[in-house]
Every structure is written in C-alpha cells, then in structure tokens.
Amino acid sequence: MDLRTLAASITDLRAGLGPRGWLALQLILIVALAWLARRLSWGIARRLVRLSRYGSRVREHRPARQMTLQGLVADAISAAVLTVAVLMTLVRLAGVPAQTMAWAIGLLGAGIGLAARPLISDYLAGIGFVIEDAFSVGEKVRLGVEEGVIERVDLRTTHLRAMTGELVMVPNGEIRIIHNYSRGRFSTADVHLILASVDVARALPLLTALGDEAARDLPDLDGPWQIISKSGELGPRTSLTLLARTAFGKGADLRPQLMALVDERLRAAGIAFDGGNGATGGQL
C-alpha cells in the first residue's frame, strides 16, 4: 500500500465516521499511544541506565541506586508522554490551535513554578544527587553544619542520623557543600606531644627513626609520619605533632598503637613528657 492509497483510505474512513466519530477515534488513538508509551517507559529507562555505565568516569551502579535511576527516567518519560497526550486532547476537544494551547500551558506552568520554587528546587537537587551519586545510605557525611550517617535519600529531603542520635531531615535544595567521609583516600592518626624544650634535640632523631620503623611494621600506616610544631613557640615547653596518614578508615584504630610506641621509645631514652601528660591523640 502506497502513501496515496493510505491517504485515500483515511479520507474515506473520516467521511464514514463523521465529525464526532473521527474525533472519538483520534482521542482513542491518543489514549492508546500514551498507555503504550507508559507501559514501555520502564524498559526504556532500564536500557538507558545500563548504557550510562559505559561512560568513562561512571562507576558501577549499586542495585538500589540503579532502581532509583530507572524510576526517575521512567517517571520523566511518563510525564512527557502525559503532557503531550493532554495537550493533543485539549487541542482536539477545544479546537484551539496547538501553538496557542502550548503558550497557555507554558504561562500556567511558569506561575506554578514561581509559587512552588523552593519545592521544585528540592526535587531538582535530589535528582542531581541521585544521578551524580554524591552520597548513599550508610555513608558518613557532613551536609553544611549537619554531620552524621545517611539513613534515607528522597528526591525532596535527605535523612541524616546525627552523631548525637537525633534524626535530621535536610531539604536537598539547601545542600550546597558535601563532605563525604566514607569516600576519602586516607585517614589521619595525628599524635601530639608536649616535651621539655631541653629534650627536643634528643627526641627528634628518635621520633624520626621510630616513624620509619612504624611505617615498615604497621601495614595500615601510609609511610613515616611528619614531625611539626603547629605553634612554633619557644619556651620551657615545646609542643610537637606527628602527622600520620593511615589507610582509609583505620585512623582511630591505629592511633593508640602509635601513642604506645612513642611513649615506650621516649621513656626508654629517659625523655619525660612535660607535666606527665604523655602523648595525646589528635582529631580523626
């Protein structure tokens, strides 16, 4: 069947159905196509998400995140199909030109967007976090001034279990800076010392040699530590800091071992900690 024959058949069908019958047929076709597109949206979304994994800088999707992405893409396809179907239906029923109807819907959408701008901002930010995989459930993060473990990520809010136990719900639109402690490359296990200034000259070579030994004996220690004085003050007492890097997540476990090594080596050399305070741990 060529195009001319098909056009003639459609013309005969339209004449046979009459204006109302032809309108009813058009509406049925619009609804049927919209229903079919909605049914196929999940399969299309699944294939699009799978294709995204082949990007050079995209990590393998976790099952939970993959399901979320598929839902987002499927909902976007469904929303687009529904919008087109409603627009076409209104054009057919009201007899208004499609361009005029599009302008009216656009103005209405702009008004709604201005009124619900904070809510829309939350949803758009949530979609961005899911796509970028900025954080996920179970990770320790700091979102602005709030710090804790992620318990749930919605499109509008992120549920954070604070270190003091309470549940904090942070609107996604208010999140500007994200510190993800669960994706760091290393942790720190700094050790702070307070020594008499007259013992610093003897202590420095001992601490340097001990740092080399610790790097060889402790597999979680990322090289020898660095010895610095944060204050740089001269006086009867001197404060030293051993900057130690460890494998990620091992800082809290390794710091007590480093403190014990330093305490043992300095005491064996007859070097006492000023005031009997000993070695103290720093911030993880």
C-alpha positions as CSV (number, residue, x, y, z in Angstrom):
1,M,0.0,0.0,0.0
2,D,1.5,3.3,-1.1
3,L,1.0,6.7,0.5
4,R,-1.7,7.8,-1.9
5,T,-3.8,4.7,-1.2
6,L,-3.3,5.1,2.6
7,A,-4.3,8.7,2.4
8,A,-7.4,7.9,0.4
9,S,-8.4,5.2,2.9
10,I,-8.0,7.6,5.8
11,T,-10.2,10.1,4.0
12,D,-12.9,7.5,3.3
13,L,-12.8,6.5,7.0
14,R,-13.1,10.0,8.2
15,A,-16.0,10.7,5.9
16,G,-17.7,7.5,7.0
17,L,-17.3,8.2,10.7
18,G,-18.4,11.8,10.6
19,P,-17.0,14.6,12.7
20,R,-17.9,13.1,16.1
21,G,-16.8,9.6,15.2
22,W,-13.5,10.9,13.8
23,L,-12.9,12.9,16.9
24,A,-13.6,9.9,19.1
25,L,-11.2,7.8,17.1
26,Q,-8.5,10.4,17.5
27,L,-9.0,10.5,21.2
28,I,-8.9,6.7,21.4
29,L,-5.6,6.7,19.5
30,I,-4.1,9.3,21.7
31,V,-5.0,7.4,24.9
32,A,-3.8,4.1,23.4
33,L,-0.5,5.6,22.4
34,A,0.0,7.2,25.8
35,W,-0.8,4.0,27.6
36,L,1.6,2.1,25.4
37,A,4.4,4.6,26.0
38,R,3.8,4.4,29.7
39,R,4.0,0.6,29.6
40,L,7.3,0.7,27.7
41,S,8.8,3.5,29.8
42,W,10.3,1.2,32.5
43,G,12.0,-1.0,29.8
44,I,13.4,2.1,28.0
45,A,14.6,3.5,31.4
46,R,16.3,0.2,32.2
47,R,18.2,0.2,29.0
48,L,19.2,3.9,29.3
49,V,20.6,3.3,32.8
50,R,22.6,0.3,31.6
51,L,24.1,2.3,28.8
52,S,25.2,5.0,31.2
53,R,27.5,2.6,32.9
54,Y,29.8,2.6,29.9
55,G,30.8,6.2,30.5
56,S,34.5,6.5,31.1
57,R,34.0,8.2,34.5
58,V,30.8,6.5,35.7
59,R,31.1,3.9,38.5
60,E,29.1,0.7,38.5
61,H,25.6,1.4,39.7
62,R,24.6,-0.3,43.0
63,P,21.2,-2.2,42.8
64,A,19.4,0.4,45.0
65,R,20.7,3.3,43.0
66,Q,20.0,1.6,39.7
67,M,16.4,1.1,40.7
68,T,16.1,4.8,41.7
69,L,17.6,6.0,38.4
70,Q,15.3,3.7,36.5
71,G,12.3,5.1,38.4
72,L,13.4,8.7,37.7
73,V,13.9,8.1,33.9
74,A,10.6,6.1,33.7
75,D,8.7,8.9,35.5
76,A,10.2,11.5,33.2
77,I,9.2,9.6,30.1
78,S,5.7,9.1,31.6
79,A,5.4,12.8,32.4
80,A,6.4,13.9,29.0
81,V,4.0,11.4,27.3
82,L,1.2,12.5,29.6
83,T,1.8,16.2,28.8
84,V,1.8,15.6,25.1
85,A,-1.3,13.5,25.3
86,V,-3.2,16.1,27.4
87,L,-2.1,18.9,25.0
88,M,-3.3,16.9,22.0
89,T,-6.6,16.1,23.7
90,L,-7.3,19.7,24.6
91,V,-6.4,20.8,21.0
92,R,-8.9,18.2,19.6
93,L,-11.7,18.9,22.0
94,A,-11.5,22.7,22.2
95,G,-10.4,23.3,18.7
96,V,-7.7,25.7,19.8
97,P,-4.5,25.9,17.8
98,A,-1.7,23.8,19.3
99,Q,0.6,26.9,19.5
100,T,-1.9,28.9,21.5
101,M,-2.5,25.9,23.8
102,A,1.2,25.5,24.3
103,W,1.6,29.2,25.2
104,A,-1.3,28.9,27.7
105,I,0.1,25.8,29.4
106,G,3.6,27.4,29.5
107,L,2.3,30.5,31.2
108,L,0.4,28.4,33.7
109,G,3.5,26.3,34.4
110,A,5.6,29.4,34.9
111,G,3.1,30.7,37.5
112,I,3.1,27.4,39.3
113,G,6.9,27.2,39.2
114,L,7.3,30.6,40.8
115,A,4.9,29.7,43.6
116,A,6.5,26.4,44.3
117,R,10.1,27.4,43.7
118,P,11.6,26.0,47.0
119,L,9.8,22.7,46.5
120,I,10.9,22.4,42.9
121,S,14.5,23.3,43.9
122,D,14.5,20.5,46.5
123,Y,13.3,18.0,43.8
124,L,15.8,19.1,41.2
125,A,18.7,18.9,43.7
126,G,17.5,15.5,44.8
127,I,17.6,14.3,41.2
128,G,21.1,15.7,40.8
129,F,22.3,13.9,43.9
130,V,21.0,10.6,42.6
131,I,22.4,11.0,39.2
132,E,25.8,12.2,40.4
133,D,25.9,9.6,43.2
134,A,27.1,12.3,45.7
135,F,26.3,10.1,48.7
136,S,24.3,7.0,49.6
137,V,22.7,5.2,52.5
138,G,25.2,4.2,55.2
139,E,27.9,6.8,54.4
140,K,29.1,9.3,56.9
141,V,28.8,12.8,55.6
142,R,28.6,16.5,56.6
143,L,25.9,18.5,54.9
144,G,26.5,22.1,55.7
145,V,26.6,22.2,59.5
146,E,24.9,18.8,60.0
147,E,27.1,15.7,60.3
148,G,26.0,12.1,60.6
149,V,25.2,8.9,58.7
150,I,22.8,8.8,55.8
151,E,19.7,6.7,56.5
152,R,17.5,7.6,53.6
153,V,17.7,9.7,50.4
154,D,14.4,11.0,48.9
155,L,14.0,13.4,46.0
156,R,13.0,16.2,48.4
157,T,14.9,15.5,51.6
158,T,17.9,13.6,52.9
159,H,17.5,11.8,56.2
160,L,20.6,12.1,58.4
161,R,21.3,10.3,61.7
162,A,23.3,12.8,63.7
163,M,26.2,11.8,65.9
164,T,24.1,12.6,69.0
165,G,21.4,10.3,67.9
166,E,18.6,12.5,66.6
167,L,17.2,12.3,63.1
168,V,17.9,15.3,60.9
169,M,15.9,15.9,57.7
170,V,17.8,18.2,55.4
171,P,16.0,19.7,52.3
172,N,18.0,18.8,49.2
173,G,17.7,22.4,47.9
174,E,19.6,23.7,50.9
175,I,22.6,21.4,50.5
176,R,25.5,23.4,49.0
177,I,28.7,21.7,50.3
178,I,29.0,18.0,50.9
179,H,31.8,16.4,52.9
180,N,31.7,12.6,52.3
181,Y,33.9,11.0,54.9
182,S,33.2,7.5,53.6
183,R,34.9,8.1,50.3
184,G,38.2,9.5,51.4
185,R,41.6,8.2,50.2
186,F,43.2,8.1,53.7
187,S,42.6,8.9,57.3
188,T,44.8,10.7,59.9
189,A,46.1,9.5,63.2
190,D,48.0,12.5,64.5
191,V,49.8,12.3,67.8
192,H,50.5,15.4,69.9
193,L,53.5,15.6,72.3
194,I,54.5,18.1,74.9
195,L,58.1,17.9,75.9
196,A,60.6,20.0,77.8
197,S,62.4,22.2,75.4
198,V,65.8,20.9,76.5
199,D,64.8,17.3,75.4
200,V,63.6,18.3,71.9
201,A,67.1,17.9,70.3
202,R,67.4,14.3,71.6
203,A,63.8,13.4,70.9
204,L,63.7,14.5,67.2
205,P,66.1,11.8,65.8
206,L,64.4,9.2,68.0
207,L,61.0,10.1,66.6
208,T,62.3,10.2,63.1
209,A,63.8,6.7,63.3
210,L,60.6,5.4,65.1
211,G,58.5,6.8,62.2
212,D,60.5,4.8,59.7
213,E,60.2,1.6,61.8
214,A,56.4,2.1,62.3
215,A,55.9,2.5,58.5
216,R,57.7,-0.8,58.0
217,D,55.9,-2.7,60.8
218,L,52.4,-1.4,60.6
219,P,50.8,-2.1,57.2
220,D,48.0,0.3,57.7
221,L,50.4,3.3,58.2
222,D,50.9,5.2,54.9
223,G,54.6,6.0,55.2
224,P,56.6,7.6,58.0
225,W,55.0,10.4,59.9
226,Q,56.0,14.1,59.6
227,I,57.1,16.0,62.7
228,I,55.9,19.6,63.0
229,S,55.4,22.2,65.6
230,K,52.0,23.8,65.0
231,S,52.5,26.7,67.4
232,G,56.2,27.4,66.7
233,E,56.5,29.0,70.1
234,L,59.8,28.9,72.1
235,G,59.8,28.5,75.9
236,P,60.3,25.9,78.6
237,R,57.9,23.6,76.9
238,T,57.6,22.6,73.2
239,S,54.5,21.1,71.5
240,L,55.2,18.6,68.7
241,T,52.7,16.9,66.4
242,L,53.3,13.7,64.5
243,L,51.3,13.9,61.3
244,A,50.5,10.3,60.4
245,R,48.4,9.1,57.5
246,T,46.7,5.7,57.5
247,A,44.6,3.5,55.2
248,F,41.1,4.9,54.9
249,G,39.0,4.2,58.0
250,K,42.0,2.9,60.1
251,G,43.0,6.1,61.8
252,A,41.0,5.6,65.0
253,D,42.3,2.0,65.4
254,L,45.9,2.8,64.6
255,R,46.3,5.9,66.8
256,P,46.5,4.1,70.2
257,Q,49.3,1.9,68.8
258,L,51.3,4.9,67.6
259,M,50.8,6.6,71.0
260,A,52.1,3.5,72.8
261,L,55.1,3.2,70.5
262,V,56.1,6.8,71.0
263,D,55.5,6.6,74.8
264,E,57.7,3.5,75.1
265,R,60.5,4.8,72.9
266,L,60.8,8.2,74.6
267,R,60.6,6.7,78.1
268,A,63.3,4.2,77.3
269,A,65.5,7.1,76.3
270,G,64.9,8.9,79.5
271,I,62.8,11.6,77.9
272,A,59.8,12.5,80.1
273,F,56.7,14.2,78.9
274,D,56.3,17.7,80.3
275,G,53.9,17.6,83.3
276,G,53.4,13.8,82.9
277,N,50.7,14.3,80.2
278,G,52.2,11.9,77.8
279,A,51.3,11.6,74.1
280,T,47.7,12.6,73.2
281,G,45.7,11.8,70.1
282,G,44.5,14.4,67.6
283,Q,41.3,14.8,65.7
284,L,40.5,12.0,63.3
